[in-house]
Amino acid sequence: MNRKANPSPRPSRAAAPEAGDFSIGDLAREFDVTPRAIRFYEMEGLLSPQREGQRRIYSARDRTRLKLTLRGKRLGLTLSEIRELINMYETSRDERPQLERFLAVLESHKAALEQQRTDIEAQLAEIAAFEKRVRKQLGPRRKAAG
């Protein structure tokens, strides 16, 4: 496509994936998130689209960063942890420090989740004990009412 032949500075929707340019709507649909969430990640410094007037133009780099951000959120990472890991990856040719940091973050989150599971199991056991006690107290009344 010859850009001089197209007077519009905006990339066409058909050419966007080839050129690596994406609109906020393109990314929102692809990743099933709201444009507001994408703008929030931009405010947090995770994405840095180019601007054409009011229009945001996201690059392939932004798309990858959004994908990594959403993956990190699914794993329970904070935005600051996600930002740190993404920035480490982009600034270092050696992946080892990033992988070691990522492993440490994962281990920390795993430990927190295991503690939450232990706490939940203890609460469920306590609820079951109270339910048993209350059912026992209600037992004779239910039979008498029937």
DSSP file with accessible surface (Angstrom, degrees, kcal/mol):
  #  RESIDUE AA STRUCTURE BP1 BP2  ACC     N-H-->O    O-->H-N    N-H-->O    O-->H-N    TCO  KAPPA ALPHA  PHI   PSI    X-CA   Y-CA   Z-CA
    1    1 A M              0   0  170      0, 0.0     2,-0.7     0, 0.0     3,-0.1   0.000 360.0 360.0 360.0 129.5    0.0    0.0    0.0
    2    2 A N    >>  -     0   0  106      1,-0.2     3,-0.8     2,-0.0     4,-0.7  -0.760 360.0-156.8 -89.9 115.0    1.4    3.4   -1.0
    3    3 A R  G >4 S+     0   0  153     -2,-0.7     3,-0.7     1,-0.2    -1,-0.2   0.817  91.1  61.5 -62.9 -31.5    0.9    5.8    1.9
    4    4 A K  G 34 S+     0   0  193      1,-0.2    -1,-0.2    -3,-0.1    -2,-0.0   0.831  98.9  57.2 -66.0 -27.5    1.1    8.8   -0.5
    5    5 A A  G <4 S+     0   0   79     -3,-0.8    -1,-0.2     1,-0.2    -2,-0.2   0.753 100.3  64.6 -73.6 -21.4   -1.9    7.5   -2.3
    6    6 A N    <<  -     0   0   50     -3,-0.7    -1,-0.2    -4,-0.7     0, 0.0  -0.863  65.1-169.6-105.5 107.3   -3.9    7.6    0.9
    7    7 A P        +     0   0  125      0, 0.0    -1,-0.1     0, 0.0    -2,-0.1   0.739  62.3  94.4 -70.2 -19.5   -4.3   11.2    2.2
    8    8 A S        -     0   0   51      1,-0.1     4,-0.1     2,-0.1    -2,-0.1  -0.566  65.5-153.1 -75.7 129.8   -5.7   10.0    5.5
    9    9 A P  S    S+     0   0   93      0, 0.0    -1,-0.1     0, 0.0    -3,-0.0   0.639  70.3  96.1 -75.2 -11.8   -3.0    9.7    8.2
   10   10 A R  S    S-     0   0  132      1,-0.1     2,-0.1    42,-0.0    -2,-0.1  -0.620  80.9-120.8 -80.7 134.2   -5.1    7.0   10.0
   11   11 A P        -     0   0   15      0, 0.0     2,-0.1     0, 0.0    -1,-0.1  -0.468  32.3-112.7 -69.4 143.6   -4.2    3.4    9.2
   12   12 A S     >  -     0   0   47     -2,-0.1     4,-1.2     1,-0.1     3,-0.2  -0.413  20.6-117.5 -73.8 156.0   -7.1    1.5    7.8
   13   13 A R  T  4 S+     0   0  150      1,-0.2     3,-0.3     2,-0.2    -1,-0.1   0.886 115.0  53.5 -61.4 -37.6   -8.6   -1.3    9.8
   14   14 A A  T  4 S+     0   0   88      1,-0.2     4,-0.4     2,-0.1    -1,-0.2   0.874 113.0  42.8 -66.9 -33.7   -7.6   -3.9    7.2
   15   15 A A  T  > S+     0   0   21     -3,-0.2     4,-2.6     1,-0.2     6,-0.3   0.640  91.8  88.9 -86.8 -13.4   -4.0   -2.8    7.3
   16   16 A A  H  X>S+     0   0    5     -4,-1.2     5,-1.7    -3,-0.3     4,-1.4   0.920  87.3  45.4 -56.5 -51.1   -3.7   -2.5   11.1
   17   17 A P  H  45S+     0   0   87      0, 0.0    -1,-0.2     0, 0.0     3,-0.2   0.909 115.3  48.5 -62.8 -36.4   -2.7   -6.0   11.9
   18   18 A E  H  45S+     0   0  176     -4,-0.4    -2,-0.2     1,-0.2    -3,-0.1   0.930 115.3  43.8 -65.9 -43.6   -0.1   -6.1    9.1
   19   19 A A  H  <5S-     0   0   54     -4,-2.6    -1,-0.2     2,-0.2    41,-0.2   0.641 112.0-120.6 -76.8 -13.9    1.4   -2.7   10.1
   20   20 A G  T  <5S+     0   0   13     -4,-1.4     2,-0.4     1,-0.3    40,-0.3   0.651  70.6 131.4  81.8  12.6    1.3   -3.7   13.8
   21   21 A D      < -     0   0   42     -5,-1.7     2,-0.4    -6,-0.3    -1,-0.3  -0.861  32.6-178.0-101.9 137.3   -1.0   -0.8   14.6
   22   22 A F  B     -A   58   0A  23     36,-2.6    36,-3.5    -2,-0.4     2,-0.1  -0.986  19.9-134.9-134.2 143.3   -4.1   -1.4   16.7
   23   23 A S     >  -     0   0   10     -2,-0.4     4,-2.1    34,-0.2     5,-0.2  -0.467  34.8-106.8 -85.6 168.2   -6.9    0.9   17.9
   24   24 A I  H  > S+     0   0   34     32,-0.4     4,-2.5     1,-0.2     5,-0.2   0.898 123.5  52.8 -63.0 -35.3   -8.1    0.7   21.5
   25   25 A G  H  > S+     0   0   17      2,-0.2     4,-2.6     1,-0.2     5,-0.2   0.888 105.0  54.5 -66.7 -39.0  -11.2   -1.0   20.2
   26   26 A D  H  > S+     0   0   32      1,-0.2     4,-2.5     2,-0.2    -1,-0.2   0.942 113.4  41.5 -58.4 -48.8   -9.1   -3.7   18.4
   27   27 A L  H  X S+     0   0    0     -4,-2.1     4,-2.5     2,-0.2     6,-0.2   0.896 112.1  54.8 -68.5 -39.1   -7.3   -4.5   21.6
   28   28 A A  H  X>S+     0   0   11     -4,-2.5     5,-1.7    -5,-0.2     4,-0.8   0.928 113.1  42.6 -60.3 -44.8  -10.4   -4.4   23.7
   29   29 A R  H ><5S+     0   0  155     -4,-2.6     3,-0.5     3,-0.2    -2,-0.2   0.933 114.2  50.7 -66.7 -45.0  -12.1   -6.9   21.4
   30   30 A E  H 3<5S+     0   0   87     -4,-2.5    -2,-0.2    -5,-0.2    -1,-0.2   0.898 122.3  30.5 -61.6 -41.7   -9.1   -9.2   21.1
   31   31 A F  H 3<5S-     0   0   40     -4,-2.5    -1,-0.2    -5,-0.2    -2,-0.2   0.371 104.5-122.6-102.5   4.5   -8.5   -9.4   24.8
   32   32 A D  T <<5 +     0   0  150     -4,-0.8     2,-0.3    -3,-0.5    -3,-0.2   0.929  69.3 124.7  54.5  49.4  -12.1   -9.1   26.0
   33   33 A V      < -     0   0   33     -5,-1.7    -1,-0.2    -6,-0.2    -2,-0.1  -0.880  64.0-100.2-127.6 166.5  -11.4   -6.1   28.2
   34   34 A T     >  -     0   0   82     -2,-0.3     4,-1.8     1,-0.1     3,-0.4  -0.543  24.7-120.8 -85.5 153.0  -12.9   -2.6   28.2
   35   35 A P  H  > S+     0   0   50      0, 0.0     4,-2.7     0, 0.0     5,-0.2   0.876 116.0  60.7 -56.7 -33.1  -11.3    0.4   26.6
   36   36 A R  H  > S+     0   0  197      1,-0.2     4,-2.3     2,-0.2     5,-0.1   0.900 102.2  50.5 -61.8 -40.4  -11.4    1.9   30.1
   37   37 A A  H  > S+     0   0   24     -3,-0.4     4,-2.5     2,-0.2    -1,-0.2   0.920 110.2  50.0 -63.9 -40.7   -9.2   -0.9   31.4
   38   38 A I  H  X S+     0   0    0     -4,-1.8     4,-2.0     1,-0.2    -2,-0.2   0.925 110.4  49.3 -64.2 -42.8   -6.7   -0.3   28.5
   39   39 A R  H  X S+     0   0   96     -4,-2.7     4,-2.6     1,-0.2    -1,-0.2   0.890 109.2  53.8 -63.2 -36.5   -6.6    3.4   29.3
   40   40 A F  H  X S+     0   0   85     -4,-2.3     4,-2.0     2,-0.2    -2,-0.2   0.939 107.4  49.3 -62.3 -45.8   -6.0    2.6   33.0
   41   41 A Y  H  <>S+     0   0   26     -4,-2.5     5,-2.5     1,-0.2     6,-0.8   0.870 110.3  52.6 -62.8 -32.6   -3.0    0.4   32.0
   42   42 A E  H ><5S+     0   0   35     -4,-2.0     3,-1.8     4,-0.2    -2,-0.2   0.937 107.7  49.9 -65.5 -46.6   -1.8    3.3   29.9
   43   43 A M  H 3<5S+     0   0  150     -4,-2.6    -2,-0.2     1,-0.3    -1,-0.2   0.846 107.5  55.9 -59.7 -33.0   -2.1    5.7   32.9
   44   44 A E  T 3<5S-     0   0   70     -4,-2.0    -1,-0.3    -5,-0.2    -2,-0.2   0.450 120.0-111.3 -81.0  -1.1   -0.2    3.1   35.0
   45   45 A G  T < 5S+     0   0   43     -3,-1.8    -3,-0.2     2,-0.2    -2,-0.1   0.612  88.3 114.4  85.6  11.6    2.7    3.2   32.5
   46   46 A L  S   <S+     0   0    1     -5,-2.5     2,-0.3    -6,-0.2    -4,-0.2   0.745  78.8  34.5 -85.4 -25.0    2.2   -0.3   31.2
   47   47 A L        -     0   0    4     -6,-0.8    -2,-0.2    -9,-0.1    -1,-0.1  -0.956  58.6-172.9-127.5 148.8    1.2    0.9   27.7
   48   48 A S        -     0   0   65     -2,-0.3    11,-0.1    -3,-0.1    14,-0.1  -0.597  15.4-175.5-143.1  77.5    2.4    3.9   25.7
   49   49 A P        -     0   0   15      0, 0.0     9,-0.2     0, 0.0     2,-0.2  -0.294  27.6-112.8 -71.5 157.4    0.5    4.3   22.5
   50   50 A Q  E     -B   57   0B 141      7,-2.5     7,-3.0     2,-0.0     2,-0.4  -0.469  33.4-130.7 -77.4 161.6    1.2    6.9   19.8
   51   51 A R  E     -B   56   0B 117      5,-0.2     2,-0.4    -2,-0.2     5,-0.2  -0.947  24.2-176.6-120.7 139.0   -1.3    9.7   19.4
   52   52 A E  E >  S-B   55   0B  72      3,-2.6     3,-2.0    -2,-0.4     2,-0.4  -0.874  76.9 -58.9-125.4  92.0   -3.0   11.0   16.3
   53   53 A G  T 3  S-     0   0   66     -2,-0.4    -1,-0.0     1,-0.3     0, 0.0  -0.541 120.0 -19.3  68.2-124.2   -5.1   13.8   17.7
   54   54 A Q  T 3  S+     0   0  175     -2,-0.4     2,-0.3    -3,-0.1    -1,-0.3   0.572 118.4 101.2 -87.5 -11.0   -7.4   12.2   20.2
   55   55 A R  E <   -B   52   0B  50     -3,-2.0    -3,-2.6   -32,-0.0     2,-0.4  -0.585  64.7-142.3 -83.4 135.0   -6.9    8.7   18.7
   56   56 A R  E     -B   51   0B  55     -2,-0.3     2,-0.6    -5,-0.2   -32,-0.4  -0.806   9.4-160.9 -94.0 135.7   -4.5    6.2   20.3
   57   57 A I  E     -B   50   0B   9     -7,-3.0    -7,-2.5    -2,-0.4     2,-0.4  -0.960   9.0-157.2-118.5 112.5   -2.5    4.0   18.1
   58   58 A Y  B     -A   22   0A   0    -36,-3.5   -36,-2.6    -2,-0.6     2,-0.1  -0.747   7.4-145.6 -93.7 137.2   -1.1    0.9   19.8
   59   59 A S     >  -     0   0   39     -2,-0.4     4,-2.4   -38,-0.2   -38,-0.2  -0.342  32.9 -98.7 -90.5 174.6    1.9   -0.9   18.5
   60   60 A A  H  > S+     0   0   52    -40,-0.3     4,-2.5     1,-0.2     5,-0.2   0.873 127.0  56.9 -60.7 -34.5    2.8   -4.6   18.5
   61   61 A R  H  > S+     0   0  107      2,-0.2     4,-2.6     1,-0.2    -1,-0.2   0.928 106.7  47.5 -62.3 -44.5    4.9   -3.8   21.5
   62   62 A D  H  > S+     0   0    2      2,-0.2     4,-2.7     1,-0.2    -2,-0.2   0.898 110.3  53.0 -62.5 -40.4    1.9   -2.3   23.3
   63   63 A R  H  X S+     0   0   61     -4,-2.4     4,-2.5     2,-0.2    -2,-0.2   0.934 110.9  46.2 -60.8 -45.3   -0.2   -5.4   22.3
   64   64 A T  H  X S+     0   0   69     -4,-2.5     4,-2.7     1,-0.2     5,-0.2   0.923 111.9  50.8 -63.8 -43.3    2.4   -7.7   23.8
   65   65 A R  H  X S+     0   0    6     -4,-2.6     4,-2.5     2,-0.2    -2,-0.2   0.896 110.6  49.5 -62.8 -38.4    2.7   -5.6   27.0
   66   66 A L  H  X S+     0   0    0     -4,-2.7     4,-2.8     2,-0.2     5,-0.2   0.933 110.5  50.5 -65.2 -43.4   -1.2   -5.8   27.3
   67   67 A K  H  X S+     0   0   84     -4,-2.5     4,-2.2     1,-0.2    -2,-0.2   0.930 113.3  45.2 -59.6 -45.0   -1.1   -9.5   26.8
   68   68 A L  H  X S+     0   0   57     -4,-2.7     4,-2.6     2,-0.2    -1,-0.2   0.877 111.5  53.5 -67.0 -37.2    1.6   -9.9   29.5
   69   69 A T  H  X S+     0   0    0     -4,-2.5     4,-2.5    -5,-0.2    -2,-0.2   0.944 110.7  45.5 -62.2 -47.3   -0.2   -7.5   31.8
   70   70 A L  H  X S+     0   0   20     -4,-2.8     4,-2.2     1,-0.2    -2,-0.2   0.891 112.5  51.1 -66.3 -37.2   -3.5   -9.5   31.6
   71   71 A R  H  X S+     0   0  109     -4,-2.2     4,-1.5    -5,-0.2    -1,-0.2   0.928 110.5  49.6 -63.7 -44.1   -1.5  -12.8   32.1
   72   72 A G  H  <>S+     0   0    5     -4,-2.6     5,-2.6     1,-0.2     4,-0.4   0.899 108.9  52.0 -61.7 -40.6    0.1  -11.3   35.2
   73   73 A K  H ><5S+     0   0   92     -4,-2.5     3,-1.4     1,-0.2    -1,-0.2   0.907 106.5  53.5 -62.9 -41.3   -3.3  -10.2   36.5
   74   74 A R  H 3<5S+     0   0  181     -4,-2.2    -1,-0.2     1,-0.3    -2,-0.2   0.825 107.6  51.9 -61.2 -31.8   -4.6  -13.7   36.1
   75   75 A L  T 3<5S-     0   0   78     -4,-1.5    -1,-0.3    -5,-0.1    -2,-0.2   0.518 122.6-109.2 -80.8  -7.3   -1.7  -15.0   38.1
   76   76 A G  T < 5 +     0   0   41     -3,-1.4    -3,-0.2    -4,-0.4     2,-0.1   0.622  65.2 151.8  91.1  13.9   -2.5  -12.5   40.8
   77   77 A L      < -     0   0    5     -5,-2.6    -1,-0.3    -6,-0.2     2,-0.1  -0.462  45.0-118.1 -76.1 151.0    0.4  -10.2   40.3
   78   78 A T     >  -     0   0   61     -2,-0.1     4,-2.6     1,-0.1     5,-0.2  -0.443  26.4-110.2 -79.5 162.6    0.2   -6.5   41.2
   79   79 A L  H  > S+     0   0   25      1,-0.2     4,-3.0     2,-0.2     5,-0.2   0.878 120.1  53.7 -62.8 -35.1    0.5   -3.9   38.5
   80   80 A S  H  > S+     0   0   70      2,-0.2     4,-2.4     1,-0.2    -1,-0.2   0.905 109.4  48.0 -67.9 -37.2    3.8   -2.8   40.0
   81   81 A E  H  > S+     0   0   33      2,-0.2     4,-2.5     1,-0.2    -2,-0.2   0.925 113.1  48.3 -66.0 -42.4    5.1   -6.4   39.9
   82   82 A I  H  X S+     0   0    4     -4,-2.6     4,-2.8     2,-0.2     5,-0.3   0.940 112.2  48.9 -61.7 -46.6    3.9   -6.7   36.3
   83   83 A R  H  X S+     0   0   64     -4,-3.0     4,-2.9     1,-0.2     5,-0.3   0.926 110.9  50.6 -59.7 -45.2    5.6   -3.4   35.3
   84   84 A E  H  X S+     0   0   77     -4,-2.4     4,-2.4    -5,-0.2    -1,-0.2   0.931 112.9  45.3 -59.4 -46.4    8.8   -4.4   37.0
   85   85 A L  H  X S+     0   0   11     -4,-2.5     4,-2.1     2,-0.2    -2,-0.2   0.923 114.6  47.3 -66.7 -43.0    8.9   -7.8   35.2
   86   86 A I  H  X S+     0   0    7     -4,-2.8     4,-2.2     1,-0.2    -2,-0.2   0.936 113.7  48.1 -64.2 -44.2    8.0   -6.3   31.8
   87   87 A N  H  X S+     0   0   63     -4,-2.9     4,-1.8    -5,-0.3    -1,-0.2   0.884 109.8  52.6 -65.8 -36.5   10.6   -3.5   32.2
   88   88 A M  H  X S+     0   0   45     -4,-2.4     4,-1.2    -5,-0.3    -1,-0.2   0.916 109.9  49.6 -62.3 -41.9   13.3   -6.0   33.2
   89   89 A Y  H  < S+     0   0  118     -4,-2.1     3,-0.2     1,-0.2    -2,-0.2   0.906 112.8  46.3 -63.8 -41.5   12.6   -8.0   30.1
   90   90 A E  H  < S+     0   0   75     -4,-2.2    -1,-0.2     1,-0.2    -2,-0.2   0.771 116.6  42.6 -75.0 -26.8   12.8   -5.0   27.8
   91   91 A T  H  < S+     0   0  119     -4,-1.8     2,-0.4    -5,-0.2    -1,-0.2   0.577 105.3  69.6 -97.8  -9.0   16.0   -3.6   29.3
   92   92 A S     <  -     0   0   47     -4,-1.2    -1,-0.0    -3,-0.2     6,-0.0  -0.911  51.7-165.3-117.0 136.8   18.0   -6.7   29.6
   93   93 A R  S    S+     0   0  252     -2,-0.4     2,-0.6     1,-0.1    -1,-0.1   0.708  82.9  73.8 -82.6 -23.5   19.5   -9.0   27.0
   94   94 A D        -     0   0   95      1,-0.1     4,-0.5     2,-0.0    -1,-0.1  -0.827  65.3-165.8 -94.3 118.7   20.0  -11.6   29.7
   95   95 A E  S  > S+     0   0  101     -2,-0.6     4,-2.8     1,-0.2     5,-0.3   0.682  70.0  87.5 -76.3 -18.2   16.7  -13.3   30.6
   96   96 A R  H  > S+     0   0  159      1,-0.2     4,-2.9     2,-0.2     5,-0.2   0.898  86.6  47.8 -55.3 -49.1   18.0  -14.9   33.8
   97   97 A P  H  > S+     0   0   54      0, 0.0     4,-2.5     0, 0.0    -1,-0.2   0.920 114.9  47.3 -59.5 -40.2   17.4  -12.0   36.2
   98   98 A Q  H  > S+     0   0   33     -4,-0.5     4,-2.9     2,-0.2    -2,-0.2   0.932 113.2  47.7 -65.3 -44.5   13.9  -11.6   34.9
   99   99 A L  H  X S+     0   0   91     -4,-2.8     4,-2.6     1,-0.2    -1,-0.2   0.902 112.4  49.5 -64.6 -38.7   13.2  -15.3   35.2
  100  100 A E  H  X S+     0   0  101     -4,-2.9     4,-2.2    -5,-0.3    -1,-0.2   0.917 113.5  46.1 -65.6 -42.3   14.6  -15.4   38.7
  101  101 A R  H  X S+     0   0   83     -4,-2.5     4,-2.5    -5,-0.2    -2,-0.2   0.919 112.2  51.1 -65.6 -42.4   12.5  -12.5   39.8
  102  102 A F  H  X S+     0   0   67     -4,-2.9     4,-2.8     1,-0.2    -2,-0.2   0.924 109.9  50.0 -60.6 -44.1    9.4  -13.9   38.1
  103  103 A L  H  X S+     0   0   94     -4,-2.6     4,-2.8     1,-0.2    -1,-0.2   0.921 110.1  50.3 -60.9 -42.5   10.0  -17.2   39.9
  104  104 A A  H  X S+     0   0   41     -4,-2.2     4,-2.2     2,-0.2    -2,-0.2   0.917 111.6  48.1 -62.6 -41.8   10.4  -15.4   43.2
  105  105 A V  H  X S+     0   0    2     -4,-2.5     4,-2.5     2,-0.2     5,-0.2   0.930 112.4  48.9 -64.5 -44.5    7.1  -13.5   42.6
  106  106 A L  H  X S+     0   0   55     -4,-2.8     4,-2.8     1,-0.2    -2,-0.2   0.921 110.9  50.1 -62.0 -42.8    5.3  -16.7   41.7
  107  107 A E  H  X S+     0   0  116     -4,-2.8     4,-2.4     1,-0.2    -1,-0.2   0.905 110.7  50.3 -62.4 -40.0    6.6  -18.5   44.8
  108  108 A S  H  X S+     0   0   72     -4,-2.2     4,-2.2     2,-0.2    -2,-0.2   0.930 113.1  44.9 -64.1 -45.4    5.4  -15.6   46.9
  109  109 A H  H  X S+     0   0   35     -4,-2.5     4,-2.7     2,-0.2    -2,-0.2   0.891 111.3  53.7 -67.6 -37.1    2.0  -15.6   45.4
  110  110 A K  H  X S+     0   0  128     -4,-2.8     4,-2.7    -5,-0.2    -2,-0.2   0.936 109.2  48.7 -61.5 -45.1    1.8  -19.4   45.7
  111  111 A A  H  X S+     0   0   57     -4,-2.4     4,-2.3     1,-0.2    -2,-0.2   0.913 111.5  49.6 -61.7 -41.6    2.6  -19.2   49.4
  112  112 A A  H  X S+     0   0   47     -4,-2.2     4,-2.4     1,-0.2    -1,-0.2   0.917 112.1  47.8 -64.3 -42.3    0.0  -16.5   49.9
  113  113 A L  H  X S+     0   0  100     -4,-2.7     4,-2.6     2,-0.2    -2,-0.2   0.895 110.4  51.6 -66.2 -39.6   -2.7  -18.6   48.1
  114  114 A E  H  X S+     0   0   82     -4,-2.7     4,-2.4     2,-0.2    -1,-0.2   0.899 110.2  49.4 -64.0 -38.1   -1.8  -21.7   50.0
  115  115 A Q  H  X S+     0   0  106     -4,-2.3     4,-2.7     2,-0.2    -2,-0.2   0.920 110.4  50.5 -65.9 -40.7   -2.2  -19.7   53.3
  116  116 A Q  H  X S+     0   0  109     -4,-2.4     4,-2.8     2,-0.2    -2,-0.2   0.910 109.6  50.9 -61.7 -40.8   -5.5  -18.4   52.1
  117  117 A R  H  X S+     0   0  142     -4,-2.6     4,-2.9     2,-0.2    -2,-0.2   0.930 110.3  49.1 -63.2 -42.9   -6.6  -22.0   51.3
  118  118 A T  H  X S+     0   0   76     -4,-2.4     4,-2.3     1,-0.2    -2,-0.2   0.928 112.8  47.9 -60.4 -44.3   -5.5  -23.1   54.8
  119  119 A D  H  X S+     0   0   75     -4,-2.7     4,-2.4     2,-0.2    -2,-0.2   0.913 112.5  48.8 -63.0 -42.4   -7.5  -20.2   56.3
  120  120 A I  H  X S+     0   0   88     -4,-2.8     4,-2.9     2,-0.2     5,-0.2   0.922 110.2  50.9 -65.1 -43.3  -10.6  -21.0   54.2
  121  121 A E  H  X S+     0   0  112     -4,-2.9     4,-2.2     1,-0.2    -1,-0.2   0.909 110.8  49.5 -61.7 -39.2  -10.4  -24.7   55.1
  122  122 A A  H  X S+     0   0   60     -4,-2.3     4,-2.2     2,-0.2    -2,-0.2   0.919 112.3  47.5 -65.9 -41.9  -10.2  -23.7   58.8
  123  123 A Q  H  X S+     0   0  120     -4,-2.4     4,-2.7     2,-0.2    -2,-0.2   0.907 111.1  51.0 -65.7 -41.7  -13.2  -21.4   58.4
  124  124 A L  H  X S+     0   0  103     -4,-2.9     4,-2.7     2,-0.2    -1,-0.2   0.899 109.7  50.4 -63.1 -39.2  -15.2  -24.1   56.5
  125  125 A A  H  X S+     0   0   62     -4,-2.2     4,-2.2    -5,-0.2    -2,-0.2   0.913 111.2  48.7 -64.3 -40.3  -14.5  -26.5   59.3
  126  126 A E  H  X S+     0   0  118     -4,-2.2     4,-2.4     2,-0.2    -2,-0.2   0.919 111.5  49.3 -65.9 -41.8  -15.7  -24.0   61.9
  127  127 A I  H  X S+     0   0   90     -4,-2.7     4,-3.0     1,-0.2    -2,-0.2   0.929 110.0  51.5 -62.3 -43.0  -18.8  -23.3   59.9
  128  128 A A  H  X S+     0   0   49     -4,-2.7     4,-2.6     1,-0.2    -1,-0.2   0.906 109.1  50.7 -62.0 -40.0  -19.5  -27.1   59.6
  129  129 A A  H  X S+     0   0   50     -4,-2.2     4,-2.3     2,-0.2    -1,-0.2   0.923 112.4  46.0 -64.7 -42.9  -19.1  -27.5   63.4
  130  130 A F  H  X S+     0   0   99     -4,-2.4     4,-2.9     2,-0.2     5,-0.2   0.908 111.7  52.0 -65.1 -41.9  -21.6  -24.6   64.0
  131  131 A E  H  X S+     0   0   93     -4,-3.0     4,-3.0     2,-0.2     5,-0.2   0.929 110.4  48.8 -59.0 -44.6  -24.0  -26.0   61.5
  132  132 A K  H  X S+     0   0  161     -4,-2.6     4,-2.2     2,-0.2    -2,-0.2   0.928 112.9  47.4 -60.9 -44.9  -23.8  -29.4   63.2
  133  133 A R  H  X S+     0   0  140     -4,-2.3     4,-2.1     2,-0.2    -2,-0.2   0.927 114.6  45.7 -63.6 -44.7  -24.4  -27.9   66.6
  134  134 A V  H  X S+     0   0   69     -4,-2.9     4,-2.5     1,-0.2     5,-0.2   0.917 112.1  51.0 -67.2 -41.8  -27.4  -25.8   65.3
  135  135 A R  H  X S+     0   0  137     -4,-3.0     4,-1.9    -5,-0.2    -1,-0.2   0.895 109.3  51.8 -62.2 -37.7  -28.9  -28.7   63.5
  136  136 A K  H  < S+     0   0  170     -4,-2.2    -1,-0.2    -5,-0.2    -2,-0.2   0.917 111.5  46.7 -63.8 -41.6  -28.7  -30.8   66.6
  137  137 A Q  H  < S+     0   0  123     -4,-2.1     4,-0.5     1,-0.2    -2,-0.2   0.863 116.9  43.8 -68.0 -35.9  -30.4  -28.0   68.6
  138  138 A L  H  X S+     0   0   62     -4,-2.5     4,-2.3     1,-0.2     5,-0.2   0.725  93.8  86.2 -79.5 -21.3  -33.1  -27.7   65.9
  139  139 A G  H  X S+     0   0   25     -4,-1.9     4,-1.9     1,-0.2     5,-0.2   0.901  89.8  42.6 -48.6 -58.3  -33.5  -31.5   65.5
  140  140 A P  H  > S+     0   0   88      0, 0.0     4,-2.3     0, 0.0    -1,-0.2   0.889 114.1  52.9 -61.8 -35.8  -36.1  -32.1   68.3
  141  141 A R  H  > S+     0   0  173     -4,-0.5     4,-2.1     1,-0.2    -2,-0.2   0.892 106.5  52.4 -67.2 -38.0  -38.1  -29.0   67.3
  142  142 A R  H  X S+     0   0  156     -4,-2.3     4,-1.1     2,-0.2    -1,-0.2   0.919 111.7  46.4 -63.9 -42.6  -38.4  -30.1   63.7
  143  143 A K  H  < S+     0   0  176     -4,-1.9     3,-0.3    -5,-0.2    -2,-0.2   0.910 113.2  49.1 -66.9 -39.8  -39.7  -33.5   64.7
  144  144 A A  H  < S+     0   0   89     -4,-2.3    -1,-0.2     1,-0.2    -2,-0.2   0.855 110.5  50.6 -68.3 -34.3  -42.2  -32.0   67.2
  145  145 A A  H  <        0   0   91     -4,-2.1    -1,-0.2    -5,-0.2    -2,-0.2   0.748 360.0 360.0 -74.5 -23.5  -43.4  -29.5   64.6
  146  146 A G     <        0   0  100     -4,-1.1    -2,-0.1    -3,-0.3    -3,-0.1   0.810 360.0 360.0 -84.3 360.0  -44.0  -32.3   62.0
